[in-house]
Amino acid sequence: MDSRTAIFYLALIVIAGCAAELYVRMKGMGDHVEKLRGVIVAKKPDLFPTMVPLVAAIIVAAMTIPH
């Protein structure tokens, strides 16, 4: 297997993992509920740490498309 093809498939795996992580963060699965005086306080999901590797993996996948 060519190294370019291996890098491409690795980038696709990273893209799938980041997409799953974004879904989980946006839905709020696994978050601890924070209450203030008995009222649930909504927290905005922090999506930036997941977007950086996603964008990098998309760029790498676009650059290493096997022919």
mmCIF file as Biopython writes it, N, C-alpha, C and O atoms, coordinates in Angstrom:
data_model
#
loop_
_atom_site.group_PDB
_atom_site.id
_atom_site.type_symbol
_atom_site.label_atom_id
_atom_site.label_alt_id
_atom_site.label_comp_id
_atom_site.label_asym_id
_atom_site.label_entity_id
_atom_site.label_seq_id
_atom_site.pdbx_PDB_ins_code
_atom_site.Cartn_x
_atom_site.Cartn_y
_atom_site.Cartn_z
_atom_site.occupancy
_atom_site.B_iso_or_equiv
_atom_site.auth_seq_id
_atom_site.auth_asym_id
_atom_site.pdbx_PDB_model_num
ATOM 1   N N  . MET A ? 1  ? 0.841   -1.167 0.000  1.0 0.0 1  A 1 
ATOM 2   C CA . MET A ? 1  ? 0.000   0.000  0.000  1.0 0.0 1  A 1 
ATOM 3   C C  . MET A ? 1  ? 0.894   1.240  0.000  1.0 0.0 1  A 1 
ATOM 4   O O  . MET A ? 1  ? 1.890   1.315  0.720  1.0 0.0 1  A 1 
ATOM 5   N N  . ASP A ? 2  ? 0.520   2.172  -0.799 1.0 0.0 2  A 1 
ATOM 6   C CA . ASP A ? 2  ? 1.252   3.428  -0.904 1.0 0.0 2  A 1 
ATOM 7   C C  . ASP A ? 2  ? 1.040   4.260  0.360  1.0 0.0 2  A 1 
ATOM 8   O O  . ASP A ? 2  ? -0.025  4.212  0.975  1.0 0.0 2  A 1 
ATOM 9   N N  . SER A ? 3  ? 2.060   5.019  0.736  1.0 0.0 3  A 1 
ATOM 10  C CA . SER A ? 3  ? 1.939   5.831  1.952  1.0 0.0 3  A 1 
ATOM 11  C C  . SER A ? 3  ? 0.886   6.922  1.795  1.0 0.0 3  A 1 
ATOM 12  O O  . SER A ? 3  ? 0.231   7.309  2.763  1.0 0.0 3  A 1 
ATOM 13  N N  . ARG A ? 4  ? 0.730   7.410  0.574  1.0 0.0 4  A 1 
ATOM 14  C CA . ARG A ? 4  ? -0.279  8.443  0.308  1.0 0.0 4  A 1 
ATOM 15  C C  . ARG A ? 4  ? -1.689  7.906  0.552  1.0 0.0 4  A 1 
ATOM 16  O O  . ARG A ? 4  ? -2.543  8.614  1.086  1.0 0.0 4  A 1 
ATOM 17  N N  . THR A ? 5  ? -1.928  6.665  0.164  1.0 0.0 5  A 1 
ATOM 18  C CA . THR A ? 5  ? -3.233  6.035  0.373  1.0 0.0 5  A 1 
ATOM 19  C C  . THR A ? 5  ? -3.482  5.785  1.860  1.0 0.0 5  A 1 
ATOM 20  O O  . THR A ? 5  ? -4.597  5.965  2.349  1.0 0.0 5  A 1 
ATOM 21  N N  . ALA A ? 6  ? -2.438  5.369  2.570  1.0 0.0 6  A 1 
ATOM 22  C CA . ALA A ? 6  ? -2.581  5.128  4.013  1.0 0.0 6  A 1 
ATOM 23  C C  . ALA A ? 6  ? -2.902  6.417  4.751  1.0 0.0 6  A 1 
ATOM 24  O O  . ALA A ? 6  ? -3.735  6.417  5.657  1.0 0.0 6  A 1 
ATOM 25  N N  . ILE A ? 7  ? -2.256  7.514  4.378  1.0 0.0 7  A 1 
ATOM 26  C CA . ILE A ? 7  ? -2.524  8.809  5.010  1.0 0.0 7  A 1 
ATOM 27  C C  . ILE A ? 7  ? -3.950  9.251  4.715  1.0 0.0 7  A 1 
ATOM 28  O O  . ILE A ? 7  ? -4.625  9.805  5.583  1.0 0.0 7  A 1 
ATOM 29  N N  . PHE A ? 8  ? -4.410  9.005  3.490  1.0 0.0 8  A 1 
ATOM 30  C CA . PHE A ? 8  ? -5.780  9.358  3.110  1.0 0.0 8  A 1 
ATOM 31  C C  . PHE A ? 8  ? -6.796  8.622  3.972  1.0 0.0 8  A 1 
ATOM 32  O O  . PHE A ? 8  ? -7.737  9.229  4.484  1.0 0.0 8  A 1 
ATOM 33  N N  . TYR A ? 9  ? -6.607  7.308  4.133  1.0 0.0 9  A 1 
ATOM 34  C CA . TYR A ? 9  ? -7.555  6.522  4.925  1.0 0.0 9  A 1 
ATOM 35  C C  . TYR A ? 9  ? -7.487  6.885  6.416  1.0 0.0 9  A 1 
ATOM 36  O O  . TYR A ? 9  ? -8.505  6.865  7.108  1.0 0.0 9  A 1 
ATOM 37  N N  . LEU A ? 10 ? -6.318  7.207  6.894  1.0 0.0 10 A 1 
ATOM 38  C CA . LEU A ? 10 ? -6.193  7.666  8.283  1.0 0.0 10 A 1 
ATOM 39  C C  . LEU A ? 10 ? -6.934  8.987  8.478  1.0 0.0 10 A 1 
ATOM 40  O O  . LEU A ? 10 ? -7.589  9.190  9.500  1.0 0.0 10 A 1 
ATOM 41  N N  . ALA A ? 11 ? -6.827  9.882  7.498  1.0 0.0 11 A 1 
ATOM 42  C CA . ALA A ? 11 ? -7.553  11.151 7.571  1.0 0.0 11 A 1 
ATOM 43  C C  . ALA A ? 11 ? -9.060  10.921 7.562  1.0 0.0 11 A 1 
ATOM 44  O O  . ALA A ? 11 ? -9.799  11.628 8.247  1.0 0.0 11 A 1 
ATOM 45  N N  . LEU A ? 12 ? -9.523  9.933  6.788  1.0 0.0 12 A 1 
ATOM 46  C CA . LEU A ? 12 ? -10.962 9.620  6.772  1.0 0.0 12 A 1 
ATOM 47  C C  . LEU A ? 12 ? -11.428 9.098  8.128  1.0 0.0 12 A 1 
ATOM 48  O O  . LEU A ? 12 ? -12.530 9.418  8.574  1.0 0.0 12 A 1 
ATOM 49  N N  . ILE A ? 13 ? -10.595 8.299  8.781  1.0 0.0 13 A 1 
ATOM 50  C CA . ILE A ? 13 ? -10.948 7.795  10.119 1.0 0.0 13 A 1 
ATOM 51  C C  . ILE A ? 13 ? -11.021 8.943  11.117 1.0 0.0 13 A 1 
ATOM 52  O O  . ILE A ? 13 ? -11.918 8.980  11.959 1.0 0.0 13 A 1 
ATOM 53  N N  . VAL A ? 14 ? -10.079 9.878  11.025 1.0 0.0 14 A 1 
ATOM 54  C CA . VAL A ? 14 ? -10.089 11.043 11.921 1.0 0.0 14 A 1 
ATOM 55  C C  . VAL A ? 14 ? -11.322 11.901 11.664 1.0 0.0 14 A 1 
ATOM 56  O O  . VAL A ? 14 ? -11.926 12.406 12.610 1.0 0.0 14 A 1 
ATOM 57  N N  . ILE A ? 15 ? -11.703 12.072 10.406 1.0 0.0 15 A 1 
ATOM 58  C CA . ILE A ? 15 ? -12.907 12.843 10.072 1.0 0.0 15 A 1 
ATOM 59  C C  . ILE A ? 15 ? -14.147 12.186 10.675 1.0 0.0 15 A 1 
ATOM 60  O O  . ILE A ? 15 ? -15.007 12.878 11.221 1.0 0.0 15 A 1 
ATOM 61  N N  . ALA A ? 16 ? -14.249 10.868 10.582 1.0 0.0 16 A 1 
ATOM 62  C CA . ALA A ? 16 ? -15.396 10.168 11.153 1.0 0.0 16 A 1 
ATOM 63  C C  . ALA A ? 16 ? -15.428 10.314 12.676 1.0 0.0 16 A 1 
ATOM 64  O O  . ALA A ? 16 ? -16.492 10.519 13.259 1.0 0.0 16 A 1 
ATOM 65  N N  . GLY A ? 17 ? -14.269 10.210 13.313 1.0 0.0 17 A 1 
ATOM 66  C CA . GLY A ? 17 ? -14.199 10.374 14.768 1.0 0.0 17 A 1 
ATOM 67  C C  . GLY A ? 17 ? -14.570 11.781 15.210 1.0 0.0 17 A 1 
ATOM 68  O O  . GLY A ? 17 ? -15.274 11.956 16.205 1.0 0.0 17 A 1 
ATOM 69  N N  . CYS A ? 18 ? -14.104 12.779 14.480 1.0 0.0 18 A 1 
ATOM 70  C CA . CYS A ? 18 ? -14.435 14.164 14.827 1.0 0.0 18 A 1 
ATOM 71  C C  . CYS A ? 18 ? -15.919 14.449 14.611 1.0 0.0 18 A 1 
ATOM 72  O O  . CYS A ? 18 ? -16.533 15.179 15.388 1.0 0.0 18 A 1 
ATOM 73  N N  . ALA A ? 19 ? -16.489 13.875 13.564 1.0 0.0 19 A 1 
ATOM 74  C CA . ALA A ? 19 ? -17.922 14.058 13.320 1.0 0.0 19 A 1 
ATOM 75  C C  . ALA A ? 19 ? -18.741 13.440 14.452 1.0 0.0 19 A 1 
ATOM 76  O O  . ALA A ? 19 ? -19.729 14.020 14.902 1.0 0.0 19 A 1 
ATOM 77  N N  . ALA A ? 20 ? -18.327 12.269 14.902 1.0 0.0 20 A 1 
ATOM 78  C CA . ALA A ? 20 ? -19.022 11.638 16.028 1.0 0.0 20 A 1 
ATOM 79  C C  . ALA A ? 20 ? -18.869 12.465 17.300 1.0 0.0 20 A 1 
ATOM 80  O O  . ALA A ? 20 ? -19.826 12.622 18.058 1.0 0.0 20 A 1 
ATOM 81  N N  . GLU A ? 21 ? -17.682 12.989 17.535 1.0 0.0 21 A 1 
ATOM 82  C CA . GLU A ? 21 ? -17.443 13.821 18.723 1.0 0.0 21 A 1 
ATOM 83  C C  . GLU A ? 21 ? -18.272 15.106 18.671 1.0 0.0 21 A 1 
ATOM 84  O O  . GLU A ? 21 ? -18.813 15.532 19.691 1.0 0.0 21 A 1 
ATOM 85  N N  . LEU A ? 22 ? -18.375 15.721 17.503 1.0 0.0 22 A 1 
ATOM 86  C CA . LEU A ? 22 ? -19.212 16.916 17.368 1.0 0.0 22 A 1 
ATOM 87  C C  . LEU A ? 22 ? -20.673 16.599 17.663 1.0 0.0 22 A 1 
ATOM 88  O O  . LEU A ? 22 ? -21.356 17.386 18.318 1.0 0.0 22 A 1 
ATOM 89  N N  . TYR A ? 23 ? -21.155 15.460 17.189 1.0 0.0 23 A 1 
ATOM 90  C CA . TYR A ? 23 ? -22.533 15.059 17.437 1.0 0.0 23 A 1 
ATOM 91  C C  . TYR A ? 23 ? -22.781 14.901 18.940 1.0 0.0 23 A 1 
ATOM 92  O O  . TYR A ? 23 ? -23.790 15.369 19.468 1.0 0.0 23 A 1 
ATOM 93  N N  . VAL A ? 24 ? -21.847 14.235 19.614 1.0 0.0 24 A 1 
ATOM 94  C CA . VAL A ? 24 ? -21.996 14.005 21.049 1.0 0.0 24 A 1 
ATOM 95  C C  . VAL A ? 24 ? -21.963 15.324 21.814 1.0 0.0 24 A 1 
ATOM 96  O O  . VAL A ? 24 ? -22.754 15.528 22.735 1.0 0.0 24 A 1 
ATOM 97  N N  . ARG A ? 25 ? -21.064 16.209 21.441 1.0 0.0 25 A 1 
ATOM 98  C CA . ARG A ? 25 ? -20.973 17.505 22.136 1.0 0.0 25 A 1 
ATOM 99  C C  . ARG A ? 25 ? -22.203 18.368 21.885 1.0 0.0 25 A 1 
ATOM 100 O O  . ARG A ? 25 ? -22.679 19.044 22.798 1.0 0.0 25 A 1 
ATOM 101 N N  . MET A ? 26 ? -22.727 18.355 20.656 1.0 0.0 26 A 1 
ATOM 102 C CA . MET A ? 26 ? -23.889 19.181 20.354 1.0 0.0 26 A 1 
ATOM 103 C C  . MET A ? 26 ? -25.144 18.670 21.050 1.0 0.0 26 A 1 
ATOM 104 O O  . MET A ? 26 ? -25.988 19.467 21.460 1.0 0.0 26 A 1 
ATOM 105 N N  . LYS A ? 27 ? -25.278 17.353 21.190 1.0 0.0 27 A 1 
ATOM 106 C CA . LYS A ? 27 ? -26.440 16.774 21.861 1.0 0.0 27 A 1 
ATOM 107 C C  . LYS A ? 27 ? -26.314 16.828 23.379 1.0 0.0 27 A 1 
ATOM 108 O O  . LYS A ? 27 ? -27.306 16.641 24.084 1.0 0.0 27 A 1 
ATOM 109 N N  . GLY A ? 28 ? -25.119 17.080 23.892 1.0 0.0 28 A 1 
ATOM 110 C CA . GLY A ? 28 ? -24.928 17.183 25.337 1.0 0.0 28 A 1 
ATOM 111 C C  . GLY A ? 28 ? -24.898 15.846 26.036 1.0 0.0 28 A 1 
ATOM 112 O O  . GLY A ? 28 ? -25.173 15.776 27.234 1.0 0.0 28 A 1 
ATOM 113 N N  . MET A ? 29 ? -24.578 14.796 25.335 1.0 0.0 29 A 1 
ATOM 114 C CA . MET A ? 29 ? -24.520 13.472 25.946 1.0 0.0 29 A 1 
ATOM 115 C C  . MET A ? 29 ? -23.309 13.388 26.871 1.0 0.0 29 A 1 
ATOM 116 O O  . MET A ? 29 ? -22.203 13.776 26.494 1.0 0.0 29 A 1 
ATOM 117 N N  . GLY A ? 30 ? -23.522 12.885 28.072 1.0 0.0 30 A 1 
ATOM 118 C CA . GLY A ? 30 ? -22.421 12.694 29.000 1.0 0.0 30 A 1 
ATOM 119 C C  . GLY A ? 30 ? -22.055 13.922 29.812 1.0 0.0 30 A 1 
ATOM 120 O O  . GLY A ? 30 ? -21.114 13.864 30.604 1.0 0.0 30 A 1 
ATOM 121 N N  . ASP A ? 31 ? -22.758 15.022 29.646 1.0 0.0 31 A 1 
ATOM 122 C CA . ASP A ? 31 ? -22.471 16.229 30.424 1.0 0.0 31 A 1 
ATOM 123 C C  . ASP A ? 31 ? -23.057 16.102 31.812 1.0 0.0 31 A 1 
ATOM 124 O O  . ASP A ? 31 ? -24.101 15.479 32.009 1.0 0.0 31 A 1 
ATOM 125 N N  . HIS A ? 32 ? -22.383 16.693 32.760 1.0 0.0 32 A 1 
ATOM 126 C CA . HIS A ? 32 ? -22.904 16.754 34.118 1.0 0.0 32 A 1 
ATOM 127 C C  . HIS A ? 32 ? -23.867 17.930 34.208 1.0 0.0 32 A 1 
ATOM 128 O O  . HIS A ? 32 ? -23.566 19.026 33.735 1.0 0.0 32 A 1 
ATOM 129 N N  . VAL A ? 33 ? -25.008 17.702 34.807 1.0 0.0 33 A 1 
ATOM 130 C CA . VAL A ? 33 ? -26.017 18.749 34.936 1.0 0.0 33 A 1 
ATOM 131 C C  . VAL A ? 33 ? -25.607 19.687 36.064 1.0 0.0 33 A 1 
ATOM 132 O O  . VAL A ? 33 ? -25.313 19.255 37.178 1.0 0.0 33 A 1 
ATOM 133 N N  . GLU A ? 34 ? -25.594 20.962 35.754 1.0 0.0 34 A 1 
ATOM 134 C CA . GLU A ? 34 ? -25.244 21.958 36.758 1.0 0.0 34 A 1 
ATOM 135 C C  . GLU A ? 34 ? -26.522 22.701 37.158 1.0 0.0 34 A 1 
ATOM 136 O O  . GLU A ? 34 ? -27.264 23.200 36.313 1.0 0.0 34 A 1 
ATOM 137 N N  . LYS A ? 35 ? -26.749 22.757 38.449 1.0 0.0 35 A 1 
ATOM 138 C CA . LYS A ? 35 ? -27.942 23.432 38.946 1.0 0.0 35 A 1 
ATOM 139 C C  . LYS A ? 35 ? -27.538 24.627 39.784 1.0 0.0 35 A 1 
ATOM 140 O O  . LYS A ? 35 ? -26.562 24.585 40.533 1.0 0.0 35 A 1 
ATOM 141 N N  . LEU A ? 36 ? -28.304 25.687 39.643 1.0 0.0 36 A 1 
ATOM 142 C CA . LEU A ? 36 ? -28.108 26.895 40.430 1.0 0.0 36 A 1 
ATOM 143 C C  . LEU A ? 36 ? -29.444 27.225 41.076 1.0 0.0 36 A 1 
ATOM 144 O O  . LEU A ? 36 ? -30.378 27.665 40.406 1.0 0.0 36 A 1 
ATOM 145 N N  . ARG A ? 37 ? -29.523 27.009 42.376 1.0 0.0 37 A 1 
ATOM 146 C CA . ARG A ? 37 ? -30.754 27.223 43.147 1.0 0.0 37 A 1 
ATOM 147 C C  . ARG A ? 37 ? -31.903 26.375 42.620 1.0 0.0 37 A 1 
ATOM 148 O O  . ARG A ? 37 ? -33.044 26.835 42.568 1.0 0.0 37 A 1 
ATOM 149 N N  . GLY A ? 38 ? -31.608 25.147 42.233 1.0 0.0 38 A 1 
ATOM 150 C CA . GLY A ? 38 ? -32.638 24.225 41.777 1.0 0.0 38 A 1 
ATOM 151 C C  . GLY A ? 38 ? -33.000 24.345 40.314 1.0 0.0 38 A 1 
ATOM 152 O O  . GLY A ? 38 ? -33.814 23.567 39.818 1.0 0.0 38 A 1 
ATOM 153 N N  . VAL A ? 39 ? -32.410 25.311 39.602 1.0 0.0 39 A 1 
ATOM 154 C CA . VAL A ? 39 ? -32.707 25.502 38.186 1.0 0.0 39 A 1 
ATOM 155 C C  . VAL A ? 39 ? -31.511 25.003 37.377 1.0 0.0 39 A 1 
ATOM 156 O O  . VAL A ? 39 ? -30.363 25.326 37.682 1.0 0.0 39 A 1 
ATOM 157 N N  . ILE A ? 40 ? -31.792 24.218 36.350 1.0 0.0 40 A 1 
ATOM 158 C CA . ILE A ? 40 ? -30.721 23.684 35.510 1.0 0.0 40 A 1 
ATOM 159 C C  . ILE A ? 40 ? -30.143 24.810 34.659 1.0 0.0 40 A 1 
ATOM 160 O O  . ILE A ? 40 ? -30.872 25.529 33.976 1.0 0.0 40 A 1 
ATOM 161 N N  . VAL A ? 41 ? -28.816 24.949 34.712 1.0 0.0 41 A 1 
ATOM 162 C CA . VAL A ? 41 ? -28.120 25.980 33.951 1.0 0.0 41 A 1 
ATOM 163 C C  . VAL A ? 41 ? -27.606 25.334 32.666 1.0 0.0 41 A 1 
ATOM 164 O O  . VAL A ? 41 ? -26.867 24.351 32.714 1.0 0.0 41 A 1 
ATOM 165 N N  . ALA A ? 42 ? -27.997 25.887 31.524 1.0 0.0 42 A 1 
ATOM 166 C CA . ALA A ? 42 ? -27.561 25.354 30.237 1.0 0.0 42 A 1 
ATOM 167 C C  . ALA A ? 42 ? -26.159 25.857 29.921 1.0 0.0 42 A 1 
ATOM 168 O O  . ALA A ? 42 ? -25.865 27.046 30.041 1.0 0.0 42 A 1 
ATOM 169 N N  . LYS A ? 43 ? -25.302 24.927 29.515 1.0 0.0 43 A 1 
ATOM 170 C CA . LYS A ? 43 ? -23.951 25.288 29.104 1.0 0.0 43 A 1 
ATOM 171 C C  . LYS A ? 43 ? -23.850 25.162 27.593 1.0 0.0 43 A 1 
ATOM 172 O O  . LYS A ? 43 ? -24.356 24.207 27.004 1.0 0.0 43 A 1 
ATOM 173 N N  . LYS A ? 44 ? -23.185 26.141 26.966 1.0 0.0 44 A 1 
ATOM 174 C CA . LYS A ? 44 ? -22.959 26.059 25.539 1.0 0.0 44 A 1 
ATOM 175 C C  . LYS A ? 44 ? -21.862 25.032 25.280 1.0 0.0 44 A 1 
ATOM 176 O O  . LYS A ? 44 ? -20.859 25.016 25.993 1.0 0.0 44 A 1 
ATOM 177 N N  . PRO A ? 45 ? -22.032 24.179 24.277 1.0 0.0 45 A 1 
ATOM 178 C CA . PRO A ? 45 ? -20.993 23.188 23.990 1.0 0.0 45 A 1 
ATOM 179 C C  . PRO A ? 45 ? -19.748 23.856 23.422 1.0 0.0 45 A 1 
ATOM 180 O O  . PRO A ? 45 ? -19.841 24.798 22.635 1.0 0.0 45 A 1 
ATOM 181 N N  . ASP A ? 46 ? -18.589 23.363 23.825 1.0 0.0 46 A 1 
ATOM 182 C CA . ASP A ? 46 ? -17.318 23.878 23.343 1.0 0.0 46 A 1 
ATOM 183 C C  . ASP A ? 46 ? -16.902 23.052 22.134 1.0 0.0 46 A 1 
ATOM 184 O O  . ASP A ? 46 ? -16.384 21.945 22.284 1.0 0.0 46 A 1 
ATOM 185 N N  . LEU A ? 47 ? -17.128 23.588 20.930 1.0 0.0 47 A 1 
ATOM 186 C CA . LEU A ? 47 ? -16.893 22.836 19.711 1.0 0.0 47 A 1 
ATOM 187 C C  . LEU A ? 47 ? -15.530 23.103 19.086 1.0 0.0 47 A 1 
ATOM 188 O O  . LEU A ? 47 ? -15.108 22.357 18.203 1.0 0.0 47 A 1 
ATOM 189 N N  . PHE A ? 48 ? -14.836 24.140 19.518 1.0 0.0 48 A 1 
ATOM 190 C CA . PHE A ? 48 ? -13.569 24.519 18.894 1.0 0.0 48 A 1 
ATOM 191 C C  . PHE A ? 48 ? -12.498 23.434 18.981 1.0 0.0 48 A 1 
ATOM 192 O O  . PHE A ? 48 ? -11.815 23.193 17.986 1.0 0.0 48 A 1 
ATOM 193 N N  . PRO A ? 49 ? -12.316 22.760 20.138 1.0 0.0 49 A 1 
ATOM 194 C CA . PRO A ? 49 ? -11.269 21.728 20.185 1.0 0.0 49 A 1 
ATOM 195 C C  . PRO A ? 49 ? -11.512 20.562 19.228 1.0 0.0 49 A 1 
ATOM 196 O O  . PRO A ? 49 ? -10.571 19.849 18.880 1.0 0.0 49 A 1 
ATOM 197 N N  . THR A ? 50 ? -12.731 20.362 18.808 1.0 0.0 50 A 1 
ATOM 198 C CA . THR A ? 50 ? -13.028 19.291 17.858 1.0 0.0 50 A 1 
ATOM 199 C C  . THR A ? 50 ? -12.963 19.782 16.421 1.0 0.0 50 A 1 
ATOM 200 O O  . THR A ? 50 ? -12.687 18.997 15.514 1.0 0.0 50 A 1 
ATOM 201 N N  . MET A ? 51 ? -13.208 21.048 16.202 1.0 0.0 51 A 1 
ATOM 202 C CA . MET A ? 51 ? -13.197 21.589 14.847 1.0 0.0 51 A 1 
ATOM 203 C C  . MET A ? 51 ? -11.789 21.686 14.271 1.0 0.0 51 A 1 
ATOM 204 O O  . MET A ? 51 ? -11.609 21.540 13.062 1.0 0.0 51 A 1 
ATOM 205 N N  . VAL A ? 52 ? -10.789 21.930 15.112 1.0 0.0 52 A 1 
ATOM 206 C CA . VAL A ? 52 ? -9.414  22.088 14.615 1.0 0.0 52 A 1 
ATOM 207 C C  . VAL A ? 52 ? -8.911  20.807 13.955 1.0 0.0 52 A 1 
ATOM 208 O O  . VAL A ? 52 ? -8.463  20.868 12.810 1.0 0.0 52 A 1 
ATOM 209 N N  . PRO A ? 53 ? -8.963  19.634 14.628 1.0 0.0 53 A 1 
ATOM 210 C CA . PRO A ? 53 ? -8.503  18.431 13.921 1.0 0.0 53 A 1 
ATOM 211 C C  . PRO A ? 53 ? -9.399  18.033 12.754 1.0 0.0 53 A 1 
ATOM 212 O O  . PRO A ? 53 ? -8.934  17.405 11.803 1.0 0.0 53 A 1 
ATOM 213 N N  . LEU A ? 54 ? -10.683 18.393 12.818 1.0 0.0 54 A 1 
ATOM 214 C CA . LEU A ? 54 ? -11.579 18.089 11.707 1.0 0.0 54 A 1 
ATOM 215 C C  . LEU A ? 54 ? -11.161 18.843 10.453 1.0 0.0 54 A 1 
ATOM 216 O O  . LEU A ? 54 ? -11.083 18.258 9.372  1.0 0.0 54 A 1 
ATOM 217 N N  . VAL A ? 55 ? -10.892 20.134 10.590 1.0 0.0 55 A 1 
ATOM 218 C CA . VAL A ? 55 ? -10.467 20.938 9.443  1.0 0.0 55 A 1 
ATOM 219 C C  . VAL A ? 55 ? -9.121  20.447 8.927  1.0 0.0 55 A 1 
ATOM 220 O O  . VAL A ? 55 ? -8.922  20.352 7.716  1.0 0.0 55 A 1 
ATOM 221 N N  . ALA A ? 56 ? -8.199  20.134 9.828  1.0 0.0 56 A 1 
ATOM 222 C CA . ALA A ? 56 ? -6.886  19.641 9.414  1.0 0.0 56 A 1 
ATOM 223 C C  . ALA A ? 56 ? -7.013  18.308 8.675  1.0 0.0 56 A 1 
ATOM 224 O O  . ALA A ? 56 ? -6.331  18.089 7.674  1.0 0.0 56 A 1 
ATOM 225 N N  . ALA A ? 57 ? -7.877  17.420 9.159  1.0 0.0 57 A 1 
ATOM 226 C CA . ALA A ? 57 ? -8.057  16.128 8.505  1.0 0.0 57 A 1 
ATOM 227 C C  . ALA A ? 57 ? -8.709  16.277 7.141  1.0 0.0 57 A 1 
ATOM 228 O O  . ALA A ? 57 ? -8.382  15.530 6.218  1.0 0.0 57 A 1 
ATOM 229 N N  . ILE A ? 58 ? -9.621  17.221 6.997  1.0 0.0 58 A 1 
ATOM 230 C CA . ILE A ? 58 ? -10.240 17.461 5.691  1.0 0.0 58 A 1 
ATOM 231 C C  . ILE A ? 58 ? -9.209  17.971 4.699  1.0 0.0 58 A 1 
ATOM 232 O O  . ILE A ? 58 ? -9.204  17.554 3.541  1.0 0.0 58 A 1 
ATOM 233 N N  . ILE A ? 59 ? -8.341  18.863 5.136  1.0 0.0 59 A 1 
ATOM 234 C CA . ILE A ? 59 ? -7.293  19.389 4.256  1.0 0.0 59 A 1 
ATOM 235 C C  . ILE A ? 59 ? -6.327  18.277 3.853  1.0 0.0 59 A 1 
ATOM 236 O O  . ILE A ? 59 ? -5.963  18.164 2.683  1.0 0.0 59 A 1 
ATOM 237 N N  . VAL A ? 60 ? -5.912  17.456 4.818  1.0 0.0 60 A 1 
ATOM 238 C CA . VAL A ? 60 ? -4.993  16.350 4.516  1.0 0.0 60 A 1 
ATOM 239 C C  . VAL A ? 60 ? -5.650  15.349 3.567  1.0 0.0 60 A 1 
ATOM 240 O O  . VAL A ? 60 ? -5.000  14.858 2.644  1.0 0.0 60 A 1 
ATOM 241 N N  . ALA A ? 61 ? -6.923  15.044 3.780  1.0 0.0 61 A 1 
ATOM 242 C CA . ALA A ? 61 ? -7.621  14.101 2.913  1.0 0.0 61 A 1 
ATOM 243 C C  . ALA A ? 61 ? -7.744  14.662 1.493  1.0 0.0 61 A 1 
ATOM 244 O O  . ALA A ? 61 ? -7.623  13.919 0.518  1.0 0.0 61 A 1 
ATOM 245 N N  . ALA A ? 62 ? -7.981  15.962 1.377  1.0 0.0 62 A 1 
ATOM 246 C CA . ALA A ? 62 ? -8.098  16.575 0.042  1.0 0.0 62 A 1 
ATOM 247 C C  . ALA A ? 62 ? -6.746  16.566 -0.676 1.0 0.0 62 A 1 
ATOM 248 O O  . ALA A ? 62 ? -6.696  16.436 -1.899 1.0 0.0 62 A 1 
ATOM 249 N N  . MET A ? 63 ? -5.664  16.702 0.070  1.0 0.0 63 A 1 
ATOM 250 C CA . MET A ? 63 ? -4.337  16.746 -0.545 1.0 0.0 63 A 1 
ATOM 251 C C  . MET A ? 63 ? -3.822  15.357 -0.927 1.0 0.0 63 A 1 
ATOM 252 O O  . MET A ? 63 ? -2.969  15.243 -1.807 1.0 0.0 63 A 1 
ATOM 253 N N  . THR A ? 64 ? -4.321  14.305 -0.286 1.0 0.0 64 A 1 
ATOM 254 C CA . THR A ? 64 ? -3.777  12.970 -0.515 1.0 0.0 64 A 1 
ATOM 255 C C  . THR A ? 64 ? -4.784  12.014 -1.146 1.0 0.0 64 A 1 
ATOM 256 O O  . THR A ? 64 ? -4.708  10.807 -0.920 1.0 0.0 64 A 1 
ATOM 257 N N  . ILE A ? 65 ? -5.707  12.522 -1.919 1.0 0.0 65 A 1 
ATOM 258 C CA . ILE A ? 65 ? -6.682  11.648 -2.584 1.0 0.0 65 A 1 
ATOM 259 C C  . ILE A ? 65 ? -5.925  10.691 -3.510 1.0 0.0 65 A 1 
ATOM 260 O O  . ILE A ? 65 ? -5.187  11.137 -4.389 1.0 0.0 65 A 1 
ATOM 261 N N  . PRO A ? 66 ? -6.105  9.379  -3.317 1.0 0.0 66 A 1 
ATOM 262 C CA . PRO A ? 66 ? -5.389  8.434  -4.187 1.0 0.0 66 A 1 
ATOM 263 C C  . PRO A ? 66 ? -5.961  8.457  -5.608 1.0 0.0 66 A 1 
ATOM 264 O O  . PRO A ? 66 ? -7.148  8.702  -5.823 1.0 0.0 66 A 1 
ATOM 265 N N  . HIS A ? 67 ? -5.088  8.198  -6.544 1.0 0.0 67 A 1 
ATOM 266 C CA . HIS A ? 67 ? -5.502  8.234  -7.958 1.0 0.0 67 A 1 
ATOM 267 C C  . HIS A ? 67 ? -5.794  6.854  -8.455 1.0 0.0 67 A 1 
ATOM 268 O O  . HIS A ? 67 ? -6.156  6.680  -9.619 1.0 0.0 67 A 1 
#
